Amino acid sequence: MKRFLRSTVVLLFPVFYLSLTMTDRSQAHTAWMDTPITFSNQVVRLMQQHCQTCHRPSGIAPFPLITYTDALPQARAIKGAVTSRRMPDAVSVRLDTGCTNADTFEGPRRLTDQEIATIAQWVDAGAPEGNPADLPPPVTYSDGKWQGGEPDFVFPNTPRGFDVPAQLNRDIFRRFPVRTSFDADRYLTGFEALPGTGDLGRRINVVHHVTLFIDPDCSSLEQEKAFAASNPPVPGPGFEGEFTYPTTLVGMWFPGTNPLRLQEGIGIRIPRGACLVMEVHYTTWHPEVISDQTLAGLKFARTPVLKERLAMLVRNEHFTIPAGNPHYEVNASLTLDDDVTIYSLAPHMHQFGTDYLVEAELPGGEKRCMLDVDYDFKHQGTYIYKQPLRLPAGAKINVRAFYDNSASNPRQLNNPPIDIPFGRTSDKEMCQLTVGLTYDHQQLQPLSVASVSAASFDGPVLASEGIIAAFGTNLATQQAAATGDVDPDTPGIQLPTSLGGTRVSIRDSAGVERLAPLFFVSPRQVNYQVPPGTAPGTATVTVTSGYSIVSTGTAQIERVAPGLFAANANGQGVAAANVVRVRPGSPQTIESAGGFDPVQNKFIARPIDLGQENEEVFLVLFGAGLRFRSSLAAVTARIGGAEARVDYAGMQGGFAGLDQANVLIPRSLIGRGEVDVRLTVDGKVTNTVTLNIR
């Protein structure tokens, strides 16, 4: 008997053949969007998602939008704000120009066209409340608590707080420097802010957002002294105005956003003795002076840092905006001198800025839009890529910034308008882009990777064309699995050689390097197939993550290195196998040799009934490293110590790298219960798996 029907193999290998088919979600929709538009049905849900982080009793906005009673008096204003796209604020990236979409950056608070239409229709219909029974549960907020857990280092804007003036008729961007006392360089991996102190209802609603900078030479302390000596209109600690010396932008915190968390293996260096500068954007619409003591919380690297995240500037400091010009363009450009991975973009202009576009120009001339921003000085943001963008050496990052210096600009500072030169104070203008990136070829320390058979979990001997599990750290930027055929016209599953940005290459003993087909990737495990054609002998395995973090290891490639899969995918326990029952005059039947017991939370062997004397019951074992056996006679099997006939041993045929062996279960095992199973192939013994014989 040769090869049996390939039945439930994919169910037995959730780790290696995850998501081989994709679910069509194109028709998916939310049921509550199909019902008549009311506050209790659709509108409150949109407000929970997009508005309430600011529009709540302890939020930054001047009125809450929690209940129908809150929303009804503001209905017309809400419609005007959303249809003009003034709200939600915080992030002003355009999502409808073809440059980026809602999946490009982390957490853009932008309404879709359908969501805007829903709110507009609700207002036009008289803003009906609907049935209160349709209301969703209220959203709870953890005000006054660190969202990312207890920080490693906390510092305030100032030890005694800063008095935010009332009704100043302008916002304040105050910068507070503090000298660190670390005994060595530290690598920062996380940042968030906790606004204010004292009464919860008053401490948050003056802080619009917080920005953190690193000042390596502590020049900010001198700038603070000079600012205080200039008799500023708003006295107190800190200073206002742009930096006139090199600093590093760490990140920005907005109410309702997640804390900054850098990817594993990446850190922002804080030099020994450097200063940290906390910039707080204060609103001043409140009726009385409020004392604010905002806290910044930092987390430091606890695992090796492999790449330093840098802040590269693209800027133009030589321009003047003519008086009266409503759409003046300023350009800036930077050519990359090495391959880079880009994580974030932070554009910066002042009061006259209106539009900000960023484009990558590749060495071959191809252009790729990176960012299109409807700029607002009060609502600046750092745009963090969900999937970092890689650009090659020689690529250009081009900036096109536009300014309105006409009398009709509502943010115009001069009447009549005057020429506006470059300058670091807010009555002048800037054109600057901060790019958060790492150099692909930089790696501060080496990493290793260990490869074993994904069937037996034995190593470092690997089988030609075998299925392999590699273990390490920083192997991938995300978890991803092969989802289907790369080439549907080719028989069998064709696997990708790049998955989630991760690649695996194998340089064999002949010096030939090949990319390995990939089944699955995650930060600590990658499953791949030894590429066909790999020569036997010592090979070098190299795993390169989407962040260009490189891990290397060695393996011994042999033609035969047999292993059997277990149901729990660790090479031990219940066999990943099918049972094929052959009865004279009847069709074959197939059943699984094991299954998952949710009560015991583990895989268990299902009792196999060997049936009547005239029945033959075959065990179909799945494994790897069998296909290049010298002959079928060189393959033997033992079940419960008894020799068992092997009718087939070789490629399974339906899945890359997967082998199978068909073994007749001896009737002498009836009643034995749990028994061990192993194969010997060309003198090499597999790992042991188990069965249950009734």
N, C-alpha and C positions, 0 to 999 in steps of 0.2 A: 504494500500500500504506500503510495507516494504522498502527495501533499493534500491535506483536507481543506474543505471550504474555510476561507478566512472569515470568521464570524465576528466575534466581539473583541478582537485584539485591541482596538482603540480604547475600549472601556478599561482594559487592564493596564494601560500606560498613560495615566493622566498627566504625569510630569513630562513625558517625552513627546506625546502627540496631542498636546492641549490645543483645543480650538481649531481643529482641522477644517471645520466648516464654520461659516460666519452667519450670524443671524441678521436677517433683513429688517432693519428698524426704520426704513423709509416711511412706513405708514404709521409709525408710532405718534401718538399725540396725548395730550393731557385732557382727561374727561371734563374737568371743570371749565376748560376754555370753550366747550361746545354749548354751554348753558347760557341763559340770558345774563347780560353783564350787570352785576351788582357789586357793591362794596364787599358784602359778606362772601361772595363767591370768588371773583377774579381779582378785584382791585386790592384788597387787603393782602393777598398773597404776593402781588407784585411789590407792594410797599414793604412787606417783610423781607423780600429778597433784595430790594434795591435802595430802600429809603430809610428804614428804621434804625440802621446803625448810627445815623446822625439825628434823625427826626424822632427822638424819644426824650422823656423828661430829663435824663442826664446826658443828652447828646449835645453836639456842637450847634445844631440848627436852632433857629429861634422859636420853633413850635413843633410839637410832637405829631406823628401820624400813626398812632397806635389804634385808636378806636374810630368808629364812624363819626362820633361827636367831634373828634379832632379833625377829621378830614373834610367834613361837609363845608365849613366856612372857608376852606382853602381850595375848594374844588376848581374854581376858575383859574386861580394862580397856578395850581398843579398842572392843569392842561397847558397853560402858556409855557411853563418851565420845561415840560417834557417834549412838547412839539417843537420848541426852539432848540432842544438838546442842551439847555443850560443845566439841566438836572437829569440824572444824578451827576454830581460833580466828581471830584477826586481824580478821575482819570478821563482825559479828553481825547484819547486815541480814536481816530475815525475807523469805523468798521464796515463802511459801505462804499469804499472807493476802490476795492480790489487789492489794496496793499496788504492789509492784515484782516483777520477775522476774530471772532470771540475765542478761538482756540489758540491764538498766537501768543498772547501774554497772560500772565497770572491775573485773575480777578478784575477784568475791566468792568466797571459799573456803567454799562451802556445798555439802554433799552433797545430791543429789536423793534423793527417797524410794526410788527404785530402787537407788541406790548404797548407802544405809543398809541396805536389805533384803539386798543382796548380802553385805555384811560380816557382818550378823547371822546369815544362813544359813550362812556359812562357819564362824563360831564354833560355832554350834549343831551342825554336822556333825562337830565335833572338830578344826576348823582343819586340813584336809588340805593337804599340800604340793603334790600333783599332780606332773606330769612336769616336771623342771627344763628339759627341752628347750623347753617352752612359754614360758619366761621372756623378757621383752622385753630389749633392750639397756639397760644401766644408764644413768641420767641423770647427766650431768656438770655440775658447778657451777663457776662462775668465781669462787671465793672469793678475796678480796683484789684484785679487779680492778674497775675502774669499768665498770658495765654499759652506760652511755650514752656511752662514749668519754671522753677526757681532759677534765676540767672546765676552765673558764676561771679559776676561783678556788677555792682549797681552804683550809680552816682547821680546826684541831683543836678538840676540846672544851676542852682545856687543854694548854699546851706540854709539861708533864711527865707528863701522864696523870692519871687519877682512880682512886684505890684503892677498888674495889668490895668492901665487907665481905662476909664469908662467913656464911651461915646466920643472916641478920638476922631472919628470920621475917616479912619484909614486902618488897615491891618498893620501889625507889627511883625517883623521877622527878626527875632532877637537871637544872637549867638552867644553861647555861654561856654568858655573854655575851662578845662580842668587838666592839670598836669597829672600824669600817671606815675606810679612808683613801682612798676613791675621790675623785677630783678633781671629780666631777660626779655627778648622779643617774644611776643605772644601772637598766636593766630586766632583771629576772631572767626566764628562760624555762625553766629546768630545775634540778632538785635531786635529789640522791641522797646516801646515806651509805655509808661504808666503815667498819664497826665494828672497833675495836681495832687493836693493833699487836703485833708479836712473833710468838709461836708461833700458827700458824693454828688449831690445835685448841682453844686457850684463848681466843682473842680474840673469837670471835663468840658463844660460848654464854653470855655474860652480857648481851648487848644484845637486848632484845625489840623495840624500835622507836625511831626517832628522829623528832622533830618540829622544824621550823624556824619561827622567828618573826622579824619585823622590829620593832625597838624604835626609832622615829624619833628620840627624844630621849635615848637611852642611860640611861634611868632604871634599867635593869636592873643597871648597874654599882653604883649606890648600894644597890640591894636585895641584891646579893651581899655588899657590905661589912657591911650591917646583919645579914645572916644569919650571917656569920662571927663577928660580935661577940656573937651570942646564945648562944654555946657549944652548937652543934647536936650531936645524938647521932652524926651521921656528919660528921666534919670534912673539910676539903679545899676545893678551889676549887668555884665554882658555888653554887647555892642551891636550896632546895625551897620550894614554895608558889606560889599564883596571882599573876599580875600585878595590880598595883593602879593601872595606868596603861595608856593605849592602846597596843596592839601589833597587828601584822598577821600572821595565820597564813599561812604559805607552803604548807606541806604536810607529809605524814607519809611516812616510809619504813619498810617492814617487810621482813624477810628474804624473798627470793623474789619480791618485787614489782618491777615495772618502775619506773625512775626517773620522777619527775614531769617531764612535757614539756608545756608550754603550746602551744596552737594558734598557727600562724603568724600574725604580726601582733598578738599579744597578749602583754603583759608585766606583771610585778609590779614596781612602782617601789621601789627602795631609795634613799631620800633621801641626799644627800651628808652624810657625818658620822654616819649612823645606826649603830646596833649590830645585829648579828645574834645571836640567842639560839638555841642548840642545846639542845633538851631530849632527854635520853637516858633511856629506861625500862630500868632494870637489874633483872634477877632476882638473887636472893641465895641460891639453894639450893646453890651450889657449896661445897665443904668448906674452901677456903682463900681468902685475899685475892687478888684478881686486879686488876692494873693495866690500865686500859683507856684507849686514846687513839683515840677515834672521830673520823673525818674527815667533814666535810661538803663536797660538791663542788657548785658552782653553775655554770650556764651562762647567758651573757648574750645579749641580742638582737643579732643580726648583720644583720638587715634592719629596715626601719622599723617601729616599734611604732605601731599604729593605735588600739588600745584598751588602757586600763589595767585590769587585773584587780583588783578591789577585794574587800575582806572586810567584809561587812555583818553586824552582830550583831542577832540576835533574842533578847531576854533578859528575865528577870524577876528583880529583885534585892530583892523585898519579899515574903517568905513565911517561914513557920515550919512545919516538919513535926511534927505532934503525936506525942508518945511513944506507942508501941504501934500506930500506924496502919500496916497492912501494904500499903496501896495508895492513898497520898495523891497527889492530882493537883495539879500546878502548870501554869498556862497562861502563854504569852507570845505576842505578836502584833506584826507590823510591816506597815504599809501602804506599798506601793511608790509612789514619787512620779514614776516614769518607767518606760518599757518597759525590761525587762532581759533578759539571757540568763544563765542560771544554769548553772555548770559543776560545782559541788561543794557538798556539805553536810557539816558537821562538828559533830555534837551533843556536848555536854559536860555531864556531871554528876559527882558524886563517888561515895563508897562505897555510898550508900543508893539510888542510881538503879537502876531495873529495866527500864523501858520508855520508849521515846522515839518519838513520832509527829509527823510534819510533814505539814501539809496546805496546799494553796493554795486560797484562796477567790477566785474570779474576780469582776470587777465585776458581772456578771449574776447572781451567786448560785451558779453551778456550783462544786462542790468537787472537787478533784483531789488524791488521796493522793500524797505525794512520798517519804516514808520511814517505815518501820516497823522499829524496832531493838529487839532483845533486848539491853539495855544491860549492859555489863560494864566497870567502871572500868579494869581492867587491860588490856582489849582494845579500847580506843577506836580509832575509825577515821575517816578522811575518805572520804566516798563520792563518787566522781568519775563523773559522767554519761558514758556512751558517746556519747549524743547530747544535747547541751545542751538545757535546758528554757527556753523563752521564756515570760515572763509580762508582761502589759500593765500600764501605769500604773493604779493603783487596786486592784490585786490585793492580797490579804492573805496573808502567810505566817504560819500559825498553828501553834504548838507545844503539844503535850500531853505533859508529862513526869510519870512516876510514880515513887514512892519507897516503899521498905519500911523503916519504922522500928520493926518489931516485934522481939521477942526471938528469933524464929525465923529472922531474916535471918542467914545465915552470915557476912556482912560487917559485922554489927552491932559498933559500937565501944564501946558503953556497956552496962553491966549493973548495974541495969536500964536500959532505954531512957530517954532524956531528949528533950525538945523540941530539934529541930535547926533553927537559923535559917539564913538565907542567909549565906554567908561564902566567902572565897576560899581558906581552908585546907582540907585534906582531911577534917578532922573536922567541917566545916560542909557546906553543900550549895550547888550552883549549878544554874541552868537557863539554858543558853546554846546558841545555834545560830550557827555561823559559815557564812555563805553566800558562796561565791566566785562573783562575777558581773561582768559588764560592762554599762554603760549603752548601749542600742541607738543612741541619738542622739549618742553621743560618738564622734568620730573625730579623732585627734590631727593627722593630715595627710591631704590629699586623695590619691586614687588615680585613675589613668586606665585606660581599657580601649580597645583598638583592635579594630575589627570589619572583617573581610574576607569575601569570598565563600568559602564552604567548598569550592566546586568549584575555582575558579581560584587562590584565595589572593590575589586582587587586591582593593584597597580604595583609598579609603574609599567608592567608589560601590557601593551595595548594591541588589539587585533587589527589587522588590515581591514579597512572598511567597517570597523566596529563602531558601536555607539558608546560614546565616552562622556563621563561627567567630570568637569574640571571645577576645582574649589579654590577660592582665594577671597580677596577683598577688592572692592572697586572694579569688579569685572564688567559691570554694566551700569548705566545711569537709571535703568528702570527694569521692571519685569516685563518680558514679552515672550510670546510663543509663536512658532510658525503657524500661519493660519490657512494655508492652502497651497496649491500648485504654483510654482514659479512658471512652469511651462505645461499647461493643461494638455498639450498635444503629445507629450511624452508619457509613456506608461509609468504608473507608480507616482508616489509623492515626490515632487522636486522641491528641495529645501533651499532657502535663501542662504547667501554667504554673509549677509549683513542683517542684523536683527536688533532693533532698538538702538542702532548706532554702534553695536559691538561687532567686532570681527575676530575670527580665530584663524591663524595661519600656522602651517606645519612645514618646517624645513627638514627634509628627510636626510638619510645618510649619504645620498648622492648629491646633496646640495640643492635640490629642487624645492622651491617653496610654493605651496598651494593653499588657497583659502578653503576652509572646512565648511561643509553644509551645517547649518545650525537648526536645532530643534527648539531650544529654550534658553533664555538669558535672564539673569538677575544679578544684583550686586555681588552675591557670594557664590553663585553656581551658574555654570554654563554647560549645556549639553550639546555635543557636536558629533559629527561622524568623521572618522579618519578618511581623508579624501581618497577616492579611488586612484590607484597608481602610486601611492606613497611607498617608497622602497623600504624593505625591512632594515632594521638596525636602529641606532640611536637617532632620535629626532628632537628638534627644539620646537616647543609649543609656545606661541605668543598670542596673548589675548589683549586686544586693544579696545578700550571702552569708548563710548560716545564722547567722553571728555578727553580722549587721547591719553588716558592713563594706561601704561603698558605693564603687563605681568608676564613673566616668562617661566618656563620649566622644561624639564627633559622627560622623555619617555622612550621605552624600548618597543619598537614596532615588530611584531611577529605575525607570520601568516596565520597561525592558529593560536588563539588565546581564549578558550571557551568560557562562557559564563551563562548562567540562567537567571532570568528575571524573576523576582518575587513580587507578589501582589502589592506589597507596601513600598516597592521601588527602592529597597536598600540592600538587596542581595540575600536577605535572610527571611525565614518564615515560609508562609504559604506560597506555593508555586503560582506564578502567573501563567496559567495553562488552561486549555480547554480539554474536555473529555468528549470523545467521539464514539458513539455506540453503533455497532454494525450488527444487524439482525438479518438472517437469511430471508429474502423476499420482502424486506421492509426498507424504507429510506433510512439513511443515516440520520442520527440525531446528535445535536451538539449542546453541551452544557458547560458551565464554568466550573473549574475545580475549586474555586474559592469565592468569597464574597465579603463585603464589609458589614460588620455587626454594629449598629449604632449604639446598642446598649453597652457592649463591651468596648466600643470605640476602637475597634481594630479589625483587621482582616482575619477571617477564620476559614479553615478548610471544610468544604462541604463533603459529607460522606459519599463516597462513590460506590454505587451498587454494581457489582460485576455481572449481575443478571444470570441468565440460564446458561447451561453448558454450551449451547449452540451460538451464544453471543460472543463477540469480540469487543473488548473495550480498550480503546487506544487513548493514550495520554499525548496531547500535543503541547510540548514544552516550547516556550519562546525564550530566545537567548540571543547572544552575539558571539562572534568569533568562531563560528562553526563552518562557515561557507567554504573555506579553503582546505577542509580536511582532505587527506591524501586519498581516502577511499571510504565507502560506507562501512567496509569491514573494520576500519580503524576506529569506528565509533561504537562504544559499548555503553550499556545502561544498567544501573542497579537500583531497584525499588525495594525498600525494606530489606536490603541485603540480598535479595533474589535477583538473578540475572534476568534481564528483560530484552526481548527482541526489538531491534531498532530497524524500522522500515524506511525511514527517510531522515536525513540530516543535511541541511543546507539553507539556502536563502528562503525567507518567508515569501518574498515576492511582492507584497503589497506596500511595504513601508521601508524607507531607506535604512540600511544597516541592520535590519531585523532578520534574525535566523529562526528556524524552528527544527525540532526533532519529533518524529512520530514514533511512539514507543508502545508496544502491546503490554498491557498490565497483566502479569501472571495471575492465574486464578488461585494459585497457592497462597495469595495474600488475603483471601476472603477472611474478614473478621479481625484483621490486624490493627485497625484503628489508625493512629497517626504513624506514618512511615517517612523515612528519608528518601530523597531522590537525588541522584547525581549521575553525570555522564563522564566518560573518559574519551577524549578525542586526540588521536595521535599521541597517546601516552600522557596527555595533560588532563588533570581532573578538574571538574567545575566546582563551584560553590555548591552547598547543599541546600535544597528547598524541601518542603514537606507536603504530604497529601494525607487524606483520611480515607481509608478503605473500610467500607461497611462489612 
